Amino acid sequence: MRMALALQLNGTMGLHDVMQPAIELADGFVMYNFLAEVFVSQQKATSKYKDAYDAYYPGGQLPRTGEIFRQPNLARTMRIIADADAAAFKKSGDRKAAIQAGRDAFYKGDIARRIGAAMERDGGLMRYEDLAKYKGKVEAPAMTSVFGYQVCKAGFWSQGPAMLMALNIAEAAGIATMEPGSAPYLHTVAEAIKLAFDDRNMYFGDPDFATVPMKGLLSKDYAAQRAKQIGPRASLEHRFGNPWAFEGRARTTPQFTPHMLKAPPKPTADTTAIEVVDKDGNLFSCTPSSGWMLGGAYIAGDTGVPMSNRLTVFDLDPESPNVLMPGKRPRTTLSPSMVLKDGQPYLAIGTPGGDNQDQQIMNVLLRVLAFNQPLQAAIEAPRINSNHFHGSFGIKKDEPGVLEIEDRVPQAVRDDLTARGHKLDVLGPFAVSTGIVATGVVPGSGTLRGGADVRRERYIFGW
């Protein structure tokens, strides 16, 4: 329903109209192979939740590729929301008020009561009152300027600013003077990511609850200091910086050191990304996720609504800025992106991939922003992905020095990176876990463009 808020504030259509394609998909879509394979692997895990199992495995049967897959309960829930919008608009003619009526149908009506009742029955913590008092809000983006562009991300309750930091570090390290795809280039990208994401784990948390040195973390002087830490060899240590020295105020928080957990891991995934540009050049970027099947999906009663799994990202260490607290947002990996050129819309870009998201977006953005490469070529270029820092899910696993790299990177470059100390995990030609989609406006001509990754079922279309 966050997208309903965006529609309410900035859109031109009604909720009833924009929900129709989603309702049609809930009524039935052709099952595709990637999703069918997920259903096969997760049948046992999902069986522990009866409502989810009945929704995803009706009659205990596996959905098969090519068959029509239906979600009647979800379709009914969405129709209730859409019909509330339509009825309110017919009565008042006020588009924004009608959208609010649709939102209220979800958060304050019978849908929310049934969600709360199901959660209480199944031992969950959410109640009707939690939904009824929830209200989304609009915040200013985190932003940095690199290579003559302004890059915008969600705030420090997300991992988004880590990409801004990594871009700042790479720029300060002279990445624009290097040959894209060369060993020095890939080494610099990897080391910048490691430095930024170690800071992500130490300092990021919901600013409504945690004191985050946001100014220091995004400081160009701080980035220059961190860039000096990139040596000729790959670091195998976690190197946490001190952004408080660039914050302009004294540190008021305890020192938190990220670490692995001893609890057994739990499977997590997956996400998608939607990027839109309209005829007027307006950009939209979102990264919908949660309600995953992997590890067992949970659907709240007969609503058809899969509930979020994002509480797994919280820390339980009381000194962490991302420690679990009521009403607090977990430091999510979801990370939509927008880029401006001279203050004007330029690019919306995003991808699924958890901790990989901002790394993969950075891989593409560097080629586009610093080297002016064509968008689709930048998306298809060979990629790297660091596993060095502590991950966001499960046991917060780290793999110091481990760098995933696609085998289209020439052997000589891989040998050079190995000699520098990187522990290469060589993947297939398009095998990094990602699925970039991007769309935007060509400066000067004002024409629209887009690109889509071959690494997943991604596509781009216009009308």
Secondary structure, 3 states (H helix, E strand, C coil): CHHHHHHHHHCCCCHHHHHHHHHHHHHCEECCHHHHHHHHHCHHHHCCCHHHHHHHCHHHCCCCCCCEECCHHHHHHHHHHHHHHHHHHHHHCCHHHHHHHHHHHHHCCHHHHHHHHHHHHCCCCCCHHHHHCCCCCCCCCEEEEECCEEEEECCCCECHHHHHHHHHHHHHCCHHHCCCCCHHHHHHHHHHHHHHHHHHHHHCCCCCCCCCCHHHHCCHHHHHHHHCCCCCCCCCCCCCCCHHHHCCCCCCCCCCCCCCCCCCCCCCCCECCEEEECCCCCEEEECCECCCCCCCCCECCCCCCECCCHHHHCECCCCCCCECCCCCCCCECCCCEEEEECCEEEEEEECCCHHHHHHHHHHHHHHHHHCCCCHHHHHHCCCEEECCCCCCCCCCCCCCCEEEEECCCCHHHHHHHHHCCCEEEEECCCCCCCCCEEEEECCCCCCEEEEECCCCCCCCCCC
